[in-house]
């Protein structure tokens, strides 16, 4: 970081709006090169506020939760924006087609979230298998730990070992592969479904490729969703898919809320069509349906896949580097997702 700052040329700073506070190191880098305006409130920014604060800016740094739809991108207040640097990986709430037509370069921060998200995913698998959340509630309900009183309730928890259980991974990129490596040490059998077979990665963890999603769902004890949220994956898991899963199966979603039909997930959990679920992402974040919050056979976490200090620091630095590459170094950022825009400049 120090080298990056020390080599800063004499420049006229561009105006940059950041939709959420970023780690100190990232802010130090950004403020060296840009006039930085940061939205300081601890909540998702409204569209009107985003547009008002973006007026006169040439760049904006966003979170994956920020909605940048067609109407927002075409609003006159957004007219000077040349680049959107996303502080995160997911771009499902951003209209990439419209942004590209408006010659706005989009970047994200892949890779830095791999370990953090894999850790969360496997911690949820462990919590589901050992019924950690229910056990914690049971202990807090009683003031005295009486074995005779607890035994009948403990029996109903039906904890299970992970050894020889089958983990089905929907997606087998960096995060999916990292989850698989964690599963190997617990003696799990691993199967995966992805657009393309990953033979080299699969060989490392002895994973079996499923050509169809149905094949994976039928055979998995734990189904972990680790794939991008795209129009093609929207509602990928719904009523028909839940019917294919074992009644003893658990679903874990640490990818994107749009991939699972939330209403049909609630129905499957209410009717014991599947045993349980652990969910970190939601269809209309930050809103979580009341019916989902009421269920006892689901673990809910507030989108904390990237919630480690190291991951968020690295994300901030990478998002800053993307901006510096474009505006200062005049080169296409490595993590541009619509490189064709840069080629037109």
C-alpha positions as CSV (number, residue, x, y, z in Angstrom):
1,X,0.0,0.0,0.0
2,X,2.8,2.5,0.9
3,X,4.5,2.0,-2.4
4,X,1.2,2.5,-4.2
5,X,0.7,5.9,-2.4
6,X,4.3,7.1,-2.7
7,X,4.2,6.7,-6.5
8,X,1.1,8.8,-6.9
9,X,1.5,11.3,-9.7
10,X,0.4,14.9,-9.5
11,X,-3.2,14.6,-10.6
12,X,-6.5,16.4,-10.6
13,X,-8.6,14.2,-8.3
14,X,-11.9,12.7,-9.7
15,X,-15.0,12.7,-7.5
16,X,-15.8,9.3,-6.1
17,X,-18.9,8.3,-4.1
18,X,-18.7,5.3,-1.9
19,X,-22.1,3.8,-0.7
20,X,-20.8,2.3,2.6
21,X,-17.8,2.8,4.9
22,X,-14.7,0.9,3.8
23,X,-11.7,-0.3,5.8
24,X,-9.2,2.3,6.8
25,X,-6.4,1.0,4.5
26,X,-8.7,1.2,1.5
27,X,-9.9,4.7,2.4
28,X,-6.3,5.9,2.7
29,X,-5.5,4.7,-0.8
30,X,-8.7,6.1,-2.2
31,X,-8.3,9.5,-0.6
32,X,-4.8,9.9,-2.1
33,X,-6.3,9.7,-5.6
34,X,-9.9,10.8,-5.4
35,X,-12.2,13.3,-3.7
36,X,-14.0,10.7,-1.6
37,X,-17.6,11.1,-0.4
38,X,-18.8,8.2,1.8
39,X,-22.3,7.3,2.9
40,X,-21.8,6.9,6.6
41,X,-25.1,5.4,7.7
42,X,-25.2,1.7,8.8
43,X,-28.0,0.7,6.4
44,X,-28.5,0.1,2.7
45,X,-28.6,3.3,0.8
46,X,-31.8,4.4,-0.9
47,X,-31.9,4.9,-4.7
48,X,-32.7,8.6,-4.3
49,X,-29.8,9.2,-2.0
50,X,-27.5,7.2,-4.2
51,X,-28.4,9.3,-7.2
52,X,-28.2,12.6,-5.4
53,X,-24.7,11.8,-4.0
54,X,-23.5,10.4,-7.3
55,X,-24.3,13.7,-9.1
56,X,-21.0,15.2,-10.4
57,X,-19.0,12.0,-9.7
58,X,-17.1,10.1,-12.3
59,X,-17.0,6.9,-10.2
60,X,-18.9,5.1,-7.6
61,X,-18.0,2.2,-5.3
62,X,-20.9,0.0,-4.5
63,X,-21.9,-3.0,-2.4
64,X,-23.4,-6.1,-3.9
65,X,-26.7,-5.2,-2.1
66,X,-27.0,-1.8,-3.9
67,X,-29.7,-1.8,-6.6
68,X,-28.4,-0.3,-9.8
69,X,-31.2,-1.0,-12.3
70,X,-31.9,0.5,-15.7
71,X,-33.8,3.5,-14.3
72,X,-31.0,4.3,-11.9
73,X,-28.2,4.0,-14.5
74,X,-30.2,6.2,-17.0
75,X,-31.0,8.9,-14.5
76,X,-29.4,12.2,-15.4
77,X,-27.8,12.4,-12.0
78,X,-25.8,9.3,-12.9
79,X,-24.8,10.8,-16.2
80,X,-21.1,11.5,-15.4
81,X,-20.3,8.1,-14.0
82,X,-17.6,6.3,-16.0
83,X,-17.0,3.4,-13.7
84,X,-18.7,1.3,-11.0
85,X,-16.2,-0.5,-8.7
86,X,-18.2,-3.1,-6.8
87,X,-17.0,-3.9,-3.3
88,X,-17.8,-7.6,-3.6
89,X,-18.3,-10.3,-6.2
90,X,-22.0,-10.5,-6.9
91,X,-23.5,-8.2,-9.6
92,X,-27.0,-9.6,-9.7
93,X,-28.5,-6.3,-8.6
94,X,-26.7,-4.3,-11.3
95,X,-28.0,-4.0,-14.8
96,X,-24.8,-4.9,-16.6
97,X,-26.4,-4.6,-20.1
98,X,-27.6,-1.0,-19.5
99,X,-24.3,0.0,-17.9
100,X,-22.4,-1.4,-20.8
101,X,-24.6,0.4,-23.3
102,X,-23.8,3.6,-21.4
103,X,-20.1,2.9,-21.6
104,X,-19.8,2.5,-17.8
105,X,-17.0,0.1,-16.8
106,X,-17.9,-2.5,-14.1
107,X,-15.4,-4.2,-11.8
108,X,-15.7,-6.5,-8.9
109,X,-13.4,-8.2,-6.3
110,X,-13.3,-12.0,-6.9
111,X,-10.9,-14.3,-5.1
112,X,-10.5,-12.5,-1.8
113,X,-13.7,-14.0,-0.4
114,X,-12.9,-17.6,-1.0
115,X,-11.7,-18.7,2.4
116,X,-14.1,-16.5,4.3
117,X,-17.1,-17.9,2.4
118,X,-15.9,-21.5,2.5
119,X,-15.4,-21.2,6.3
120,X,-18.9,-19.9,6.8
121,X,-20.4,-22.6,4.5
122,X,-18.7,-25.4,6.3
123,X,-19.5,-24.0,9.7
124,X,-23.2,-24.0,8.7
125,X,-22.9,-27.7,7.6
126,X,-21.4,-28.5,11.0
127,X,-24.1,-26.6,12.9
128,X,-26.8,-28.4,11.0
129,X,-25.3,-31.8,11.5
130,X,-24.7,-31.3,15.2
131,X,-27.8,-29.3,15.8
132,X,-25.8,-26.5,17.5
133,X,-28.4,-23.8,17.4
134,X,-31.2,-26.0,18.8
135,X,-28.8,-27.3,21.5
136,X,-27.8,-23.8,22.5
137,X,-31.5,-22.8,22.8
138,X,-32.2,-25.9,24.9
139,X,-29.4,-25.1,27.3
140,X,-30.5,-21.5,27.8
141,X,-34.1,-22.6,28.4
142,X,-33.3,-24.5,31.6
143,X,-31.4,-23.1,34.6
144,X,-30.2,-26.5,35.7
145,X,-28.6,-29.1,33.5
146,X,-30.5,-32.2,34.6
147,X,-29.6,-35.3,32.5
148,X,-32.9,-37.0,33.1
149,X,-34.8,-33.9,32.0
150,X,-32.6,-33.4,28.9
151,X,-32.3,-36.9,27.6
152,X,-35.8,-37.1,25.9
153,X,-35.2,-33.7,24.2
154,X,-31.7,-34.6,23.2
155,X,-33.0,-37.7,21.5
156,X,-35.3,-35.6,19.4
157,X,-32.4,-33.5,18.1
158,X,-31.0,-36.5,16.1
159,X,-27.4,-35.2,15.6
160,X,-25.5,-37.0,12.9
161,X,-21.9,-37.6,11.9
162,X,-20.5,-36.1,8.7
163,X,-18.4,-39.1,7.9
164,X,-19.6,-41.0,4.8
165,X,-22.4,-38.4,4.3
166,X,-22.6,-37.0,0.8
167,X,-22.0,-33.3,0.2
168,X,-23.5,-32.0,-3.1
169,X,-21.9,-28.8,-4.3
170,X,-23.9,-26.7,-6.8
171,X,-21.0,-24.8,-8.4
172,X,-17.3,-25.9,-8.2
173,X,-15.3,-22.7,-8.6
174,X,-12.8,-21.4,-6.1
175,X,-15.3,-21.4,-3.2
176,X,-16.9,-24.7,-4.0
177,X,-13.5,-26.3,-4.3
178,X,-12.4,-24.8,-0.9
179,X,-15.6,-26.2,0.7
180,X,-14.8,-29.6,-0.8
181,X,-11.3,-29.5,0.7
182,X,-12.8,-28.9,4.1
183,X,-15.2,-31.7,3.7
184,X,-12.5,-34.2,2.8
185,X,-11.0,-33.9,6.3
186,X,-14.4,-34.9,7.8
187,X,-14.6,-38.0,5.6
188,X,-17.5,-36.8,3.4
189,X,-18.2,-38.1,-0.1
190,X,-18.3,-35.2,-2.5
191,X,-20.3,-34.8,-5.7
192,X,-20.7,-31.6,-7.7
193,X,-22.7,-30.1,-10.5
194,X,-21.4,-27.2,-12.6
195,X,-21.6,-26.0,-16.2
196,X,-18.4,-27.7,-17.0
197,X,-16.6,-30.7,-15.5
198,X,-13.5,-29.8,-13.4
199,X,-11.4,-32.9,-13.7
200,X,-8.2,-31.6,-12.1
201,X,-9.9,-30.0,-9.1
202,X,-12.2,-33.0,-8.7
203,X,-9.2,-35.4,-8.6
204,X,-7.7,-33.5,-5.6
205,X,-10.8,-34.1,-3.5
206,X,-12.0,-37.3,-5.1
207,X,-15.2,-35.5,-6.2
208,X,-17.7,-37.1,-8.7
209,X,-19.3,-34.9,-11.4
210,X,-23.1,-35.0,-11.8
211,X,-24.1,-34.1,-15.3
212,X,-27.6,-33.0,-14.1
213,X,-28.7,-31.1,-11.1
214,X,-31.4,-33.8,-10.4
215,X,-28.7,-36.4,-10.0
216,X,-27.0,-34.3,-7.4
217,X,-30.1,-33.5,-5.4
218,X,-31.3,-37.1,-5.3
219,X,-28.0,-38.3,-3.9
220,X,-26.9,-35.6,-1.4
221,X,-27.3,-35.4,2.3
222,X,-26.1,-31.8,2.3
223,X,-26.7,-29.5,-0.7
224,X,-24.5,-26.5,-0.7
225,X,-25.2,-23.7,-3.2
226,X,-21.9,-22.0,-4.3
227,X,-22.7,-20.6,-7.8
228,X,-23.2,-17.1,-9.2
229,X,-26.6,-15.4,-9.1
230,X,-27.5,-14.9,-12.8
231,X,-30.8,-14.9,-14.8
232,X,-30.0,-18.5,-15.6
233,X,-29.7,-19.6,-11.9
234,X,-32.7,-17.6,-10.7
235,X,-35.1,-19.9,-8.8
236,X,-32.9,-22.9,-9.7
237,X,-34.0,-24.5,-6.5
238,X,-37.8,-24.7,-6.1
239,X,-40.7,-27.0,-5.5
240,X,-39.6,-29.7,-8.0
241,X,-36.0,-29.7,-6.7
242,X,-37.1,-30.0,-3.0
243,X,-39.2,-33.0,-4.0
244,X,-36.1,-34.7,-5.4
245,X,-34.1,-34.2,-2.2
246,X,-34.0,-36.7,0.6
247,X,-36.3,-35.9,3.5
248,X,-33.2,-36.0,5.7
249,X,-31.3,-33.6,3.5
250,X,-30.2,-30.1,4.5
251,X,-29.8,-27.1,2.1
252,X,-27.1,-24.5,2.6
253,X,-27.1,-21.2,0.6
254,X,-24.2,-18.9,0.9
255,X,-24.3,-17.8,-2.7
256,X,-27.2,-15.6,-3.7
257,X,-30.8,-15.4,-2.5
258,X,-32.2,-15.3,-6.0
259,X,-31.0,-18.9,-6.6
260,X,-33.6,-20.4,-4.2
261,X,-37.3,-19.7,-4.5
262,X,-37.9,-18.4,-1.0
263,X,-41.6,-19.1,-0.7
264,X,-41.1,-22.7,-1.9
265,X,-38.2,-23.1,0.6
266,X,-40.4,-22.0,3.4
267,X,-43.1,-24.5,2.3
268,X,-40.5,-27.4,2.1
269,X,-39.3,-26.6,5.6
270,X,-42.8,-26.3,7.0
271,X,-43.9,-29.6,5.5
272,X,-40.6,-31.4,6.5
273,X,-40.0,-32.1,2.8
274,X,-36.3,-31.5,3.7
275,X,-34.9,-31.7,7.2
276,X,-33.3,-28.3,7.6
277,X,-31.6,-25.3,5.9
278,X,-29.0,-22.7,6.6
279,X,-29.3,-19.5,4.8
280,X,-26.9,-16.5,4.6
281,X,-28.5,-14.7,1.6
282,X,-32.1,-13.7,0.8
283,X,-34.2,-12.8,-2.2
284,X,-35.0,-9.2,-1.1
285,X,-32.1,-8.3,1.2
286,X,-32.1,-6.9,3.8
287,X,-35.7,-8.1,4.2
288,X,-36.1,-11.6,5.6
289,X,-39.7,-13.1,5.5
290,X,-41.4,-13.5,8.8
291,X,-42.4,-17.0,7.9
292,X,-38.8,-18.0,7.4
293,X,-37.7,-16.3,10.7
294,X,-40.4,-18.3,12.6
295,X,-39.2,-21.7,11.5
296,X,-37.1,-23.8,13.9
297,X,-35.5,-26.0,11.3
298,X,-33.5,-23.2,9.7
299,X,-30.4,-21.3,10.6
300,X,-30.3,-17.7,9.5
301,X,-27.2,-15.5,9.2
302,X,-27.1,-11.9,8.0
303,X,-25.0,-12.3,4.7
304,X,-21.7,-12.7,6.6
305,X,-19.9,-14.8,4.0
306,X,-17.3,-12.0,3.7
307,X,-17.5,-10.9,7.3
308,X,-13.9,-11.3,8.3
309,X,-11.6,-8.3,8.8
310,X,-9.0,-9.7,6.4
311,X,-11.5,-10.4,3.6
312,X,-13.1,-7.0,3.8
313,X,-9.8,-5.3,4.0
314,X,-8.6,-7.2,0.9
315,X,-11.9,-6.4,-0.9
316,X,-11.5,-2.7,-0.2
317,X,-7.9,-2.6,-1.5
318,X,-8.8,-4.5,-4.6
319,X,-11.9,-2.3,-5.3
320,X,-9.6,0.7,-4.9
321,X,-6.9,-0.8,-7.2
322,X,-9.6,-1.3,-9.9
323,X,-10.4,2.4,-9.7
324,X,-6.7,3.4,-9.8
325,X,-6.0,1.2,-12.8
326,X,-8.8,2.8,-14.8
327,X,-8.4,6.5,-13.8
328,X,-4.8,6.8,-12.9
329,X,-2.9,4.1,-14.8
330,X,-5.2,4.3,-17.8
331,X,-5.4,0.6,-18.2
332,X,-8.2,-1.9,-18.1
333,X,-8.6,-3.3,-14.6
334,X,-7.8,-7.0,-14.3
335,X,-11.3,-7.6,-12.8
336,X,-13.3,-5.6,-15.3
337,X,-16.4,-7.7,-16.1
338,X,-17.3,-5.7,-19.3
339,X,-13.9,-5.2,-20.8
340,X,-15.4,-4.1,-24.1
341,X,-16.2,-0.8,-22.6
342,X,-12.6,0.0,-22.0
343,X,-11.7,-1.0,-25.5
344,X,-14.0,1.7,-26.8
345,X,-12.2,4.5,-24.8
